[in-house]
């Protein structure tokens, strides 16, 4: 089986970067358990396998589209195209699309007209429809080589996983954090998910999200951090001081502390969260500033400008789902404008720090 693989942003890079990214893309394809040989021409990669692997290629970041294809030499194209069309043109209308790379004495349009006329002579019941055909026969001519196909399968796009290095991601098990993590993976980040186990204040549903992320990175592993005992002690202290409104801010600051420690151990360059500005109390601009003060690494929030409907639309499109995680430690009236000096005073008296 031969596949023609297309990418976009990789093509725009310098020769050095492009070759490095192409190598990473091929490494990532192999991580899906695909055994193949390959050939590279600028803007295109061909892989040769013993089986169809469409479902796997659809999930490889960096692939814009791909086509199962057949190969022939330029001087064989006329006979080859008629053989290729056998059993494939059980439709009313068709079109031929040709792309050409190299120096030739003909244009792409010349080849389209010639091949289209040949097909009409062999299949007289067909009609040509250049605007909205029932079937398209594609031909890519590269110097003396021709690649013929009738499918263009959309890939996930983005850039190859890992070319931008590592990040850690706070993975709650909800939709927001899973979408944020996926978006950073699409932009070339190798993600290390961190899940904070808040039992007895809520049940974890992170396994479903991790299984989803493994569809795009088979090697992904989640790190689970026990967080329930921290919340118990914090809540007991804050209730005695009648400062329950600060619970969420102090909770998120501890999460960033732990995440930063893990990030430095793993050589990660930042921390990812699923925050959307103003969506909940801990995600107001004032509280985000106070929460981020605890961390020196950059905190990436790919969903910061999205509303809930937009996030859910992305989740449906990429196929992730989750059971909403309800934290029973959240106070009835959480603060939306935490004061940093006050938070620092509270944390000084907490034995968990």
PyMOL commands that set and color helices and strands:
alter all, ss='L'
color gray80, all
select helices_A, chain A and resi 9-12+15-30+54-57+74-85+108-122+175-186+206-214+228-241+244-266+281-283+285-292+308-318+340-348
alter helices_A, ss='H'
color red, helices_A
select strands_A, chain A and resi 2-6+37-41+44-48+65-73+93-101+127-128+135-142+145-149+153-154+166-170+190-197+223-226+270-272+298-300
alter strands_A, ss='S'
color yellow, strands_A
deselect
rebuild
show_as cartoon
